[in-house]
């Protein structure tokens, strides 16, 4: 087969990967399943797809269509060739505003489609929780819907037409056909397309089959029903049922999970934009049962969504950096919250409806708190609900909330009784489940906590699935509401629809795909649902002697927190920082998910004594910029930067520390030597000949400028010059400044202005003797040396820093080490001191903004001149603090306006952007949002950036000198 794959690679214009690394990265999705594919193909065009189809037919293998890979039931896991169209089939091909439709390729992202449609007043309604990376092809395959399905239905209701390749390579178009046209299709030439039409006509014209379908399939009143192929939907069309809508095979294709045909184009109906005003009534309840009984009453008021959040999800959000900010509306510790959305033209209409809902529920004795929220607050609440899935993966240890019966749907009126019965079953097994999601459409995502690494857990996984399948059948519900059947539910479809209907589904599959090349083992002929899991029964979690402390878990278990939800696949258009390398390359290998996957694979299965000693891990982690975006933006709080640092230390233990890593790690020591004669050093790096030699020897990019040294250091100035320059009396409040290595040697002027600014604002500024921050050592994985420095800093500052005397820093990456890395880097005896100290350490922007909020600093102390500022926040600042503090600080002068650039990482990321092999990617990341925003700034606009690397990147990328916010505020003081 290897020779055949090599030949296939030559025949494709796209790319075929057969290496173990890429196959490993595509062996999982967002489900519990794992199976190594034969290869991974990135097709360039339809001709490549035809070549792949031919290869599969001729070589007894299969094709697994894949877009974002966020499937929860194992739909894109298999042993064939994974065909990833997410990078190349991304075009919006045709749009007709008058007729309200758009034609796209399967790799178009749902949210980005709506960005395109919005200026035209139109909108594609179905909204998954993954909408900022979910692609239309995957949404069709799963028949996705989302929280607003009570208004917009599922993808099926919007699917007008598809162009596809059949299993023999035929190009076909499926669209609406009146009865005459349908019969003409059945009488067409002897092609596979004709056979498909004939088979469905024969099957659905048979009265026994009609009766069987109507009796066994889920209730029609359940809007979310994705059980098997949608023959129940096709039955209710004109050729088979009088007085119904025309026939369209799109109804069958939606939800078919890529098992019938390979889609190349998709035509969708789009709706007018929702009314401009949206209000969320966040009703608090004592328990889930109460909320579901209330939900039945709420639906009479025609909300656009009714979403449940239970107390387990709410508890998870307390410790999540990003989501804890979104809990502002929560009163007490409710057992459940029902978030009811109303969309109307005015807030007054929504307020009136909310009042009627509250009166109705209070009269029924349901609910105790009814906050109604509008505007940006609404986005925060939905973000909280959407985060439910990932946050549930944060459980330390091997027990996880597993997707096993998370997609059941029943009639809304049956939901309270169904959930009561459901919980009785779980209690019999000593389990409990997390409840969240779409109460308004009869679907609650329920996830029991199970350890799949044990034999008992594996069997329990299956037993619970069997029990709940029987319960769903009792209520004539659907085992899948929106997540699809896949590997997880496929084997229960026979139980759900009966033997005769199941055989009908098999006939459909093998008529369309006689050789079973399209995504086999999904929907029909599915293997046991507790086989081919990520975790093997009896699997042991090895112990790891790590430098970093991973609270209540190992580094492997931290990697396992990644459930594959793919939040790291969002693009710059969606905002945020995670993941800058993927945003630039659009390569799955460069996602945080891929990095977690590769760590999980090798740390689990390696036979080496040092399980980190694998070049494959190094290669996948190489483009991690350690921006920390994942720590706050990943719902599972996967801290890839921390794991990369840990990995590098152990990898270097086995393979030696590269010269460049030593140089960068010893930045402070080398800078101290060069600072003896800064003029000579600056002359050498700026000279074309000597500068080129230095770059070549160091492994730095020839196009990258190198940071110059100041004529003095910040510490020297503070100790020698500041006592002479200081005027006036010391302030009442004492603050210490941290003399980080970057401000000390390179950005001395900024440090000087920071001290002077604080002094003028009435603070007594002190600087004590202490070592560097160890940021450079940490960034290169030299953790043992970094730990020595961190421990010394903790010992020094624990004696002088407290709630009344804070420690302030100018450089975000250095000062925020006290909050982020230090508490887990120092040894056990210093951890509590490190945690205590971290509460009193602030970025200077944060401190000044907080002081202004308390009224200790006012606009009267600054100029009244007008000034516009564009602000780029530092990655670690955004992850661990907030760039809003810089914005608030710069907004203190009354006529200063601050515009936050919606950029993620600048691309420099410490030493990353200097390194020759990373330079081009670094600049590509800068060009996504930051550089254009700087170039397009109006004349006279100041560019602010707290990070030294960010300012350097802006200068190299645009020629514009960015300023630290402290410099701008200092220049504004009167």
N, C-alpha and C positions, 0 to 999 in steps of 0.2 A: 504493500500500500504506500510505503514511503516514496517509491519511485513514481507512482501514479500521482501522488500529491505534488511532487516536484514538477511534474509535467503540467498539472492543473495550474500551478502558480505561474508558469510561463504563459499559459493561455489567457489568464486574466489580466485585464488592464488595472484592476484594483489590486489589493494585497491579500495574500493568503499566509496566515501564521500557522506554523506547525510546531513551534517550540513549546517546551513544557511550561514556560512562564505564562505566555499568553493563553494557553489552554487552561491553565490553572485559574487565571483571572476570570475566565468565562465559564467556569465549572459551577458557578452559583449565581443566584439572582437575589431577590429580597425574601426568599422563602427558606425553609428548613432543609432544602435539598442540595445535593452536590453530586455531579457526575462529570467526569472528564470528557470533553468533546474530542472528536478526531482532529479538528482544525478550527480556525476562526478565519472567516472571510470578510473582507471589507470591499464589497463590489463597487465599481465605479459607475455602472450604468446597467440598463436592462440586458444588454448583450452578455455582460458578466453573469447576471442571474440565469440566463438561459444556459450558459456554459456550466454553471453549478448544478442546475437541474439535470442536465444530461449526464454529468459526472455521477451524481447520486444514483440515477437510474441504472447506469452501466456498472456501478461498483457496489451495489447492495448497501448503500449508506443512506443517510437522511440529511435534510436541511432544517435548521431550527431558526426561524426568523426572529430577529431581536432588534429592539430600538433602545430604550433607556435601561432595560433590564431590571425594572422595579416590580416585577411580578411576585405575588405573594404565595402562589400555589405551585411553583416550580415549572411554569409554562415554558421558560426558555432554557431549561436544563435538559441535557440529553447527550448521547454519545456520538452524534453525527457531527456535521459541520455547522457551527453557529454562524449565521449570516447577519452581520451587524450593519444595518443601513442608516444608523444614527448620524454618521459623519458625511454621507454623500447624497442621500436621498432627502434633502432638506428644503426643497424649493416650494414656494407658493406660486403655483403655475398659472392660475387664472382666477379672476374674481368678477362677479357680476352683482353689483350693489342693487340694481333694480329688481333682480330676481332673487336676491338674498341667498347666494351660494358662493362657495369658494372651492377651488380644486387644488389639492396639495399632494406632495409626496409624503410617504409614511414617516419620515424623520423630522417633520415640523413639530416644534414644541407647542403644546396647547396654549400656554400663556403668551408666547411670542406670536402665535396666530392672532390672539385677541388684541395684542398691541398693534398689529397690522390693521385689524378690522375697526378698531375704536374710532379713528378719525372719520370713518364712514357711518358711524352711529350703529354699528352692528357688533355681534358678539356670539361666540360659540359657547353654549351654555354649560354642558357637562363639565364638572370641575372635580378632579381627583385631588386628594391631599398632596399628590406629587405633581401638581399642575405646572410648576416652574421648570420641570425637566421631563415630565411624561410626554410622549410623542403620539401623534394621531394614529399611527399604525398600531401601536400597542393599545391605545384606547379602543380602536375598532376590534382588535383581537380579543380583548377582555370584555367588550361592551361596557366600558367604564361609565360611571355617572358621577356621584359625589353628593355633597351636602345639599345642593340646590335641586336635586332630582324631582322633588315634589312639584317644581315648576317646569324644569327643562327636560325631565326624563333622562334617558340614557343615550349613549352614542348611537345606538340602533335607530332611535327616532329621528336622528339628524343625517343618517347615511343615505344619500341619494343614489350614488353610483360609485363603482370601483372599476379600475382597470387592473387586471391581474394576469399572472402566468399560471396555467394549469400544470399538472404534474407531468405532462408530456411536452411542455414548453409552449403550448398554444397561447397566443395572446387573446384575451377575451375582455369584454366589457359587460358588467352586470348592472342593470338599471331597471326602472319601472316599465312593466309591459302590461298593456291591456290584455283581455282574454284572447283576442284574436292573435295578437303578436306572440303571446305565450305559446299557443298551439303551433304557430308557425315555427317557433324555435324547436319545438318537439319533433317537427317533421323536416328538420334541416338535414344537411349532408351528414355523412357518417363520421362525425368528429367526436372528441371527448365532450365538448360543450353540449352537443346534441344529446349524448347519452345521459348527461347530468340532468337536462330538462325532462327527458323521458322518464328517468327513474323517479323523480319527485312527483311527476304527474301520476304515474302508476301507483305510487305509495299513498299519496294523499287523496286520491280519488276513491280508494277502497273504504267502504263504510265501516268495516270492522276496525280498520286502522284509525279512522276519524273518531270513532267511539272510544277506542283505547287511549288515544292522545288526550281527549277531553276529560276522560275519567282520571288518568294517572298523573298528568303534568300538574305543576303547581297552580294554585288558584289564579284566575285572571285578575283578581283584585289586587294581587301583589305586583307592584310596578317593577320591582327588581327581581327578575327571575332569569337566571343564567344557567339553568340545568341542562347540560348537554347541548345539542344543536336545537335551535329555536323552531322546530317543526310545528309547535303549537301556534307560533306566530304566522308561519307560512300557511297553515290550515285556514286561518281567518283572512284569506285573500280571495279575490273574485273567482279564480278558476275552480275553487273548491267550496266556497261559502257565498251564497248569493247576497248581494247588497253590501259587500265589503270592499275594501280598497284593492287597487290593482296589485298584481304579483311583482315582487322584487326579491331576487336572491340575496340582496344586501342584508335582509333580515336574518338570513342563515349565516352569512359571513361574519356579521357582528357577533362576537362571542365564540367564534370558531377556533380561536387561539392559534391561527396559522396552520391548521391541520388540513385545510381544503385547497388552498391556493396561495400564491405569493403575490401580495398586493404591491402595485407600483404607483398607482394614483388613486386618490380618494376625493370624492366630491361630497361636500357637506352643506346642509341647510344651516343658515345662521339667523339669529333672532335680533330684533332691536335691542339696544342696550337697556339694561334694567332701569327702572325709575331712579332718578338721581339721588334720592334720599334713602338711606338704609339705617334701620334701627335694630338693635339687639336687646331683647328682653331676656335677662339672665336670671332665670328663676331658680332659687335655692330650695332644696328639699332635704329632708332628713335621711332618705334612703332611695335606692334605685326604683323600687316598686312604686313608691309614691310618685316619682317623676314620670314613670311610664303610664300610670293611670291618668295623670294630668295631661300627658301628651295626646291622648285620645280626644280630650276636650279642646286642646289647643288647635288641633287640626281643623276644627270648625271655623276658625278665624282666617284660614287661607294664608298661612305663613309661607315664605319662600324657602325656609329651612327650619328644621327642629332637630338640634344636635345634642346628644347626651355626653356629659363629661362626669365620670364617677370619681369617688374620693381617692382611688388609687392613682389615677392620672394626676389629680390635683396635688397629691402628696409628692409625686415624682417631680413636679414642676417647681417645688420649693427650693430645691438645690441646684436646679439648672440655671446657669448664669443668665442666659437669654430669656428663658420662659418665666423666671421669678419676677421679672419686670412686668410681665403680662397678667399677673395675679391681682392687680390693683382693685378689681371689682368684687373679689371674693370676700364674703363676710363670714367670719367664724370658720368652722370646719364642716361644710355641708357634706352629706352623704352622696349627693348628686346635684348637678346643675344642668338644667335644660336651657340651651341657648336657642331662643326662638327669633328668627329673622323676619322682619317685615320690610318690604321695599315699596315705597309710595312716592308721590311727587313732592310731598311736604312733610316736615317733621311733625307738624300739628296732626296730620292724619295718623301717623305712626303712634304718636303719644295717645291719641284717642283710642286706637285699637288696643294698645298695651294696657290702658286703663280698664277696658272691658275684659281683657284676658285676666288681669289680676283680680277683678271683682268676681269673675266666674270661678276661678280657682280658690280664692279665699272662701267663697260660699260653699265650696265642696271640701273645705278643710285641707287644701293641698298647697304647699309652698309657704315659705316664711320671709323671703326677701326677694324683691322684684326690681332690681336696678335696670334702667333703660339707658343704653349707651349709643352714642353716635360718632361719626367721623373716624379719626385715626384710632380711637379706642376700639372700634369694631374690628379693625385689622389685627389688633393685639389679641383679641379674644379668639379669632379664627386661627391665628398662629398658635395659640395655646392648645386648641383642640387638635390641630393638624400635627402638633408635636407629640401627641399621645403615643403614636406607634413607636417612634424612636426612643422616647424617654423610657418606655417599658423595657428597653434592652439594657438599661443601666443597672439592673440588679447585679450586685457583686456576686462572684461565685459562678457556679455552673447552672443553677436554676434560672430559667428564663420564662417570660410570658411568650408562649409559642403560638404561632398561627396554625391552628388545627381546626377549629370550628368557629372561626372569627367572621364568617361571611354569610351566616344564615339569615334568611329573610322570611317573614311571615306577614300576614295582614296586620295592619296597625292595631285593629281592635283585638287581635289575638296576642299582641306583644306582651302585655303584662303577665298573662297566664303562661305563655311560652317561657318567659324569663324565670318565673317562679319554678316551673318544672325543670328548667335547665339547671338552676342553682341547686335544686334537690339532688339531681344526678351528681353534680360535682361534689356536694357534701358527702355523698356516699363513698367517694374516693378520697376524702380528706383534702379536697382541692377548693380553691376559690378562683374567680376570674375577674379580670379587669373588664369593665363595661364602658364602651364609648361609641360614638358615631351617630348613625342616621335614624334616630327614633321616628322622625316624620315620615319615613318611607318603610317602616317596619323592619329595619335592619340595625342590629347592634353588633359591634365588633367585640367579641368575647374571647379573651385569651387566658387560659389557665396557666398556672406556673408549674413547669415540668422540667426535670433534669434529663435531657435526651442523651446524656453520656452514659446513663446506667441502663442495664437490661430492663429494670422495672419501669423506668421512664419511657423507654421505647415501646414497651407493651402498653403502658398507660396511654401513650399518644394515640395508639390505634384503638384501644378500648373506648376512650372518650369519643373518638370520631364515630365509632359504630353506634354508641348510645345516642349521640346527638342526631345522627342521621335518622334513626328510628323516631326520635322526638319530632324532628322536622316533618317527616312523612305524616305523623299523626295530625299535624296542623295543616297539612297540604301546602307546606311552604317550599322554599327553594334553598337547597344546601349552599348555593352560591348566589349572592345578590349582586356583586360587582367585581369580585376578585378573581372569578373564573374557577374552573374545575381543575385543570392542570394535573399534576401528579398527586395532589393532595386529596381531591374529591372524586377523581375519575372513577375509581373502583366502586363508588357508592351510587353511581348514576343508575345502574340497573335496579337497585333498591328504590330509588327515587321515582323512576318512570315505569317500572315493570319490565318483564322479560321481552314482551313483544315490541314495545317501543325501543328498548335497548337494541334489539336486532335491527330495527329500522335505522337507528343512528349508525350502526355498523355498516349497513348497506349504503348509506349516504357517504360515509368516509371512504369506503373502498370503491364506490363508483367514481368519485372525484379523484381519488388517489390510489389506484389499484396496486401500486407497488410500495405504498406506505412510505413515501420519501418525505412528506411534509409533516414535521414535528410529531413523530409517532409517540405512542404511549401517553397521549393526552386525550381526554374525553372518552375514548373507547380503548379497550384492551390495555388498560392502565395497570402497571404492576402494583404490588402491595404498597399502600401509602406510607408504611413505616420502613421502607427500604430506600437505599441510596440517599441517606440523610447526611447533613454536614458532620454530625457527630455519630460515631459508631458505638453501639451498645458495649458497655464495659471499658470504654475509652478512659484512660487515666490522664489527669492534668498534671504534667510534670512540674517540678519545683524549679524556680529560677533564682539565682543569686544576683539580683540586680542592684545597681547603684541607687537609682531612684526607688522610692517607696511608692507602691501602688496600693492605696488603702483598700483593705478587705479583699484583695484579689492579686493575681499575678499579672505580669505583662501580657501573657497569652490571654487570660480572661479579659483584660482590657481591650485587646484586639478583637475578641469575640463579641464585645459590645456592639460592634458594627453589624447591623442586621441586613445591610445591603439596600437600604431604602433610597440611596442614590441622591441625597441632598447635595452631595459634592459634585453632581453633574450639572448644576445650574450654570447659566451663562451670564456674562456681564449685564445683559439686559434685565436680569432678575435682581441685580444688586447684590450686596454682601461681598465678603472676602473669599470664602471657601468655594472652589479650590482654584487658585490662580493659574496653576500649570494646566489643569484641565480646561479652564476657560480659554486658554491660548491654543492648546493642541487639539482639543476635542477627542483625545485618545483615552479610552477606558483605563489604560495602564497608568495614566497620570491622575487618577481620582484618589481621594482618600480611601474610598471603598477598596480599590485595588491594592493599596498599600496594606490595609488591614487584612485583606484576603491572603496576601503573600506571607505576611507574618504568621497568620493563623496556620497556614499550610505547613510551613517549615518548622515552626516551633512545636507543632503537634507531631509531625511525621519524621522529622530529621533523626538519623541514627548517629549523628556526630555528638561527641561529648559537649562541644560548644555548638549549640543549635543555631546560633546566630551566624555561624561561619558558612554563609552561602552567598555566592556572587549574585544569584537571582534576586535575593532580597535587596542587596545593595543597588542593583540596577533599577528596581521598581521604586525604591525610596529616593533615588537620586534627585528627582525633580520636585521633591517636597521642599518648599521654600521655608518651612517652619514658621509660617505666618500666624499660627494659632487660630486661624479662622474656624477650624473644625472644633476646637475646644468649646466655642460658644455657639456656633451656627449648626453644628451637627446635633440633631435631637438626642443622639446617644452619647454626646460629650466625648467622642473619641478624640484623644489628644495625640495626634500623629507626630507632632513636633517632639513631644516628650519621648515617644517610642522610638523615633528616629535617632535622637541623641543616645538613648540607651543602646540601641542596636549598634551604632557606630563604635561605641566604646568596646563592646564585645567583639565586633568584627576586627577592629584594630588589634585587639589582644591576640587574635589568631594570625593576622596578616601584616602587622606593623602599621605605624602611623605615617601617612604620606607627608613628605616635606612641606607641601603647601598647607596642610591641616595644622602642622606644628607652627608654621609661620603665623597663620591667622589666629590660632589659639593664643600665641604669645604676643598678640598685638600690643598689649600694654607695655611689655618689657622692651620690645623692639622700638616702640614709640618713645620710650624713656631714653633709650640710647640715641635715637635720631634727634631728640629734642635738645641734646647737648649743643648741636650746631644745626638748628632748624633751617637756616639759610642754605647751607650746603645740601641738606636733604631735599629741600624744595627745588633747588636748581637741578639736582640729579633726576628727579622724577619728571620735571618739566622739559628737560632736554630731550630732543627727539631720539638721539642715539642711546644715551644712558637710560632714558626712560623706557625705551624699547627693550633694552637688555634686562632691566629690572622686571618688566612685565613678563618677558619670555621665561626668565628663570623662576619667577613666582607662579607661573601658570595663569596669569591674568590676561584678560582680553586686550589686544593691542589698541582697540578703539576706546577703551575705558580710561577716563581720567582717574588719577590717583589722588587721595585726599592729602591736602597740604597740611603742614604743621604750623601752628601759630608761633609767633616770636617768643611767647612765654607760655606757661601753663596756667590753668585756672587756679590751681592750688598755690603756685608761687605768687600770683597776683593777689589772691585772698590773704595770704600770710604777710606779704611784704608791702603791697601797694594799697590795699583796701583800708588798713588802719590809717594811712596818711590821707586818703581821699574822702573817707567817711565824714560826713557833717551831720550836725544835729544829734539829738539824744537817741539812745536805743529804744525800740518799741517795747510795748508791754508784753507782747507775746513772742516767745522764743521759738524759732524754727531752725532745724538743721538742714543743710543742703548736702546731698550725696554727690561727691566729686567723681562722676563716672569717667572712664578712660577716654571716651570719645569727645566729651565736652572739655576734658582736661587738656588734651593735646591738639585737637583739631578745631573745635568750635568754642574756643576760649572766650571769644567776644560774647557769645550767647550766655555763657555762664556768668560773665561779668555783669551783663545787663540784668540777668535774673536776680543776682544779689542786690544790685542797685534798685531794681524795681521793688523788691520786697522791703528793702530799707525805707524807700520813699513812702510805701504804703503803711509803714508803722510797725514793721516786724524786726525783731532782733535776730539777725542771721548769724548762724555759727557753722563752722566746718571743722570736723575732727579728723584725726589721722585714721585712715582705714584703707584696706586694699581696694583693688578694682572690683567691678561687678561680677566678673567671670563670664560675662555674656559671650565673649569670643570663644572661650574654652567650651562652653556648653554647646554653642552652635556647631562646633566641629566634633562633638561627641567625646571630648576629653573630660569626662565627668569626675574622675577621681581628683584631678587637679582643681576642677571647679568646686567640688565639695569642700576641699580645704579652705578655699577662699570664702565660700558661702558661710561656713561655720565660724570663721574669724569675724566676718561682718555681723553675724547674729550675736556673737559674744560682745562685740563692741557696742552695737546700737541698742541692744536690750537694756543696757545700763543708763541710757540717756533719753531714749525715745518713749513717749507715752501719749495718752490722749490729749494732754495739754501741750506737749512739745513734739510735733510731728517731724517726720523725715520727708524732705521733698527732693524730687529729682527732675532734671531737665530732659534727659534722654529716656523715652518710654521703655525701650527694650532693656535698659539697665535697671531703672528704679522699680519696674514692675516685676523683676525677678524676685524681689522680696515677697510679693504676693503669690507668684505663680510657681516657679521652680524651687526656691529655697525651702519651703516647708516639707517638700518631698525629697529634697536632695540631701539635707543634713541628716546625720545619724539620729537614732531614736532619742538619745538624751537631750537633744536640742530642738526636737520637733515642736514641742509645746511653746517654747520661747519663740520659735520662728512663726508659728501661727499667731501668737499674741502680738508680736511685732508687726506682722503684716497688716493688721487693722489700723496702724498709725502711719503707714507709708503712702505717700500720694505723689502723683505727677503734679508738677507745679501748676499746670493749667487747672487740674481738678481742685487743688487747694484754693486757688484764687476764686474760681467759680463758686465754690462752697462758701467762702468768706463773703463774697458779694451777695449770695442768697441770704446770708444772715444779717446783711446790712453793714458789715464791717468795712466794706469797700464800696464806693459809690461813683456814679458818673461824674459827680462834681469834681473829682480828683483828676479828670482827664479832659482832653481837648474837646471842643464842640465842632471841630472841622468834620467834613463829610469824608468817608472813606469806604470803598467797597473791597471786600476780601473774599477770595476763594480759598477754602480750607480743604486740605487732604489729610485725613486722619491716619495715624499710624496703626498698622495691623494689630499689634499687641495691645495698643491703647483701646482699639475697638473691641477686642476680645475680652479684655480683663477689666477695663474701666469703661470709658465711653468718649467718643470724639465730641459728643455734645458739650463736654466740659470745656474743650478748646473753643467751641462755638460760643458758649455762654461767656467765657472770659473775654473773647474778642468783641463781644457785643456790649460790654460795660460802657464804653464811650457812647454817648447818646446818639450820635450820628454815624456810627459804624454799622454797616450791614455785612452780614456774613453768610455766604453761600457755601454749603457743604458740597464738595464734588462727590458724586455718587460712585466713587472709585473703590475698588477693593485694594489688593496689594499693589504697590507701585512697581514691583518686579525686581527691586534691588535686593531686599531681604538680607541685610548684612553683607556677607561676603559673596553670596550667591551670584549677584549680578556682575561681580568683578571676574569671576572664574571664566576662562576662555570658552569652555564647552557650554556654559550657561548664558553667555552674554546675549546671543540672539533671542533666546526665549525671554530673557529679562526685559529686553526692549520691546518685544512683542506684547508682553503683559502691560507695559507702560502705555503702549499705543491703543489699548482697548478702550480706555476711558480717560485716564489721567492726562496724558500728553495732549490730546485734542482739547480737553477742557482748559488747560493752561494756555495753549496757543490761541484759543478763541476768546480769551478774557479781554474785556474792554481795556482800552488804554487807561493807565492809572490804577488798575486793579492790583492789589497785592496778593501774592500767592503765599499761603501759610502752610507749613508742614512741621509738626513737632519732631519727626524722626530725622536723624542725621542721614541715614541711608536714603530716605525719601527725598530730601533736599538735593542730595548728590545726583539721584536719578533724574529729578526734574531738570537740573542744570545740564546734564549730559544729553537728555532726550529732547529738550526744547530750547536750551540756551538761556532760560529764564532763571534768575536767582530767587529761590523760595526762601522765606524767612521763618524762623521759629516764632510761634505766637507770642512768646515772651518779648522778643525784639519789637514786635509791632506794638504791644501794649506799653512797653517802656518808652517808645518814641511818642506815645500818645499822652503820657502823663504830664501834668502841668505843675 
